[in-house]
Amino acid sequence: MLELLDRKEKPDGEGDVDAILDDLGLHKPPRIRCPLCDWEPQKHDRWMCRCEHVWNTFDTRGVCPQCSYRWLVTQCLRCHRFSAHEDWYEKPGRDR
């Protein structure tokens, strides 16, 4: 199986790494970005829960690790607008 992942992509697209990963069920994680301004949070970015715990909300898909509160909306640290938390995860095949 590792041989398949180490193959170089051929010019005609045969052996495409993304296609192989899809076939194996090993998809790349979704791109995370603000659906309103396209800002992409980094690992060092932090949000604060109502319990005052500070963490990167995307490490837990919007669930506070201290109190288990699930955030349904997330505020962008760049444009300061709110969007549904799930809308931050780019869907495969989505053109942006």
C-alpha positions in Angstrom: 0.0 0.0 0.0 2.8 2.4 0.7 4.1 1.9 -2.8 0.9 3.4 -4.1 1.3 6.5 -2.0 4.9 7.0 -3.1 4.3 6.9 -6.8 4.8 10.1 -8.7 1.8 11.5 -10.6 2.0 10.6 -14.3 1.5 13.4 -16.9 -1.8 11.9 -18.0 -3.2 12.0 -14.4 -2.9 8.2 -13.9 -1.7 7.6 -10.3 -3.0 10.9 -9.0 -2.3 10.9 -5.2 -5.6 12.5 -4.3 -7.5 9.8 -6.2 -5.5 7.0 -4.5 -6.2 8.6 -1.1 -9.9 8.8 -1.9 -9.9 5.1 -3.0 -8.2 4.2 0.3 -10.6 6.4 2.4 -7.7 8.6 3.5 -9.0 12.1 2.5 -7.1 15.3 3.2 -8.6 17.3 6.1 -10.9 20.1 4.8 -9.6 23.6 4.3 -10.8 25.8 7.2 -11.6 29.4 6.3 -14.1 32.1 7.1 -17.0 31.7 4.7 -17.4 35.5 4.5 -13.9 36.8 4.0 -11.8 33.6 3.3 -9.4 34.2 6.2 -7.7 31.0 7.3 -7.1 30.5 11.0 -3.7 29.2 12.1 -2.9 26.8 15.0 -1.9 29.7 17.2 -5.3 31.5 16.9 -7.6 31.3 19.9 -11.3 31.8 20.8 -12.8 32.1 24.3 -15.8 30.0 25.5 -18.5 31.4 27.8 -16.7 29.4 30.6 -13.6 31.5 29.8 -11.6 28.6 28.5 -9.3 29.7 25.6 -8.4 27.3 22.8 -8.4 26.9 19.0 -12.1 26.1 18.3 -11.1 24.2 15.1 -9.0 21.7 17.1 -12.3 20.3 18.6 -14.8 21.2 15.8 -16.4 23.9 17.9 -16.7 22.0 21.2 -15.1 23.5 24.3 -12.7 21.0 25.9 -13.4 22.4 29.3 -17.2 22.6 29.5 -18.3 20.6 26.4 -20.4 23.5 25.1 -20.9 23.1 21.3 -20.5 26.4 19.5 -22.9 26.6 16.5 -21.5 29.9 15.3 -17.9 31.2 15.2 -16.7 34.7 14.9 -13.9 35.5 12.4 -10.9 37.1 14.0 -10.3 39.1 10.8 -13.7 40.4 9.6 -15.4 40.0 13.1 -18.6 38.6 11.5 -20.3 35.4 12.7 -20.9 32.3 10.6 -22.2 28.8 11.3 -19.2 26.8 12.6 -19.8 24.0 10.1 -19.6 26.5 7.2 -16.0 27.1 8.0 -15.0 23.6 6.7 -14.7 23.7 3.0 -16.5 20.9 1.3 -14.6 18.7 -1.2 -15.0 19.9 -4.8 -16.2 23.3 -3.8 -15.0 26.1 -6.1 -13.9 29.2 -4.2 
